[in-house]
Structure formats: C-alpha cells, structure tokens
C-alpha cells in the first residue's frame, strides 16, 4: 500500500481526521446551543473524547475552532471554559438580532409557503401551552419557533447569519423565560408574528418581530442586574 504524503491512502486518512474534527465541533456546538454547556462550564479534552468515542486529536482541533469563534476561553489550569458575554456584548448582540429577526419575518411574509406558516403557528401554540414555570421547555420551543421562521424566509445568506448568531446567543446564560411574566408576553408576541406573516404583511411582520427582540432584551437586562 502506498502511504507517501499526497497519496490516496494518506489523503483518505486526512479526510477521515477532518471529518472527525467536524463531527466533534458540530457536537460541541449543538451542546452549547442546547444549554448542555453553560457559561462558565469547563470543557476537558479527555471527557469530550470519552463521551464522543474519539481520540484527543479531533477534540483538540475542535477546541481550537471554538476558541477562534470566541465561544470558549482558556481556563485556569487545564482545559477551556464556556465564555460569558459582557454587558456591552449583550447589547451589541441584541442590536444585530433585532435587525436579522426583523428581516427574517419580512422575508417569511413575502416568500414563506402556507405549510411553513402553519408549522410556525403550531409551534407557537405548543409554546403557549407550556406551564410558565417550565422555562427550559419554553426556551426549547422558542428556539424551534425561530428556526422555523428562519427556514420560511427562504434566504440562505440570512440563514447563515442567523445560525452564526445562535452560537453567541448560547453564551447569554439563563433563559429569559425564567423572568416572571415573560412567557405570557412572548406568547402574544409570537401570535402577532404568526398573524403578520400569514397575512403576507411584510411591514407589520418585520415590526412585530423587532418588537419581540426588544422585549426579550428588556427581560435579559432584568436577569443581568439580578
């Protein structure tokens, strides 16, 4: 078997290594988004390698990518910790989120299929049926609501920007649905978005989506200041 650099065999090994690195990166990224890792939590190569059943090399490469994206930072001693956004970063994030979410709602009203709008309405109803104290479940359904809205916008460039933003949102910490009254308020906001996109009213859809994010920021500020 030929094993020199640049040979088919070495290229296959390189492709497999890169594939494992991508697998680990995607798994860690999804865990961050799902709240399995919270700001301040420590990540260790050995633990991640054992859990994902891979060697430490792809884990190390995935960690490097997470560092480059500023999702984690070096911990005191060994390993990394999930980063926590500072107050200024939170406001910057929500400023961009308001713009992008508004654009998503506008494009959904213009291009979304009726079946996509029906799915959006169904998720909104499921969100509304959650008990107010079940904040983690509310947060999960809220993510599904927004992911459905993004998909119905039918714009790959916007979706890429929104997906990138989701990584930063994972660094915010506790969900705003732990704030008293926020769940009921968000139910009304989701309903307004569904009504506007279903009616194909792009201007109103953008406005209510932006208002939804502004109200989310107000709840976030309450959490920041305890």
Buried (B, 14 or more C-beta within 10 A) or exposed (E): EEEEEEEEEEEEEEEEBEEBBBBBBEBBBEBBBEBEBBBEBBBBBEEBBEEBEBEEBBBBBBBEBBBEBEBBEEBEEEBBBBBBBEEEBBBEBBEBBBBBBBBBBBBBBBBBEEEBBEBBBBBBBBBBEBEBEEBEBBBBBBBBBBBBBBBBBBBEEBBEBBEEBBBBBBBBBBBBBBBEEBBEBBBEBBBBBBBBBBEBBBEBBBBBBBBBBBBBBBBBBBBBEE
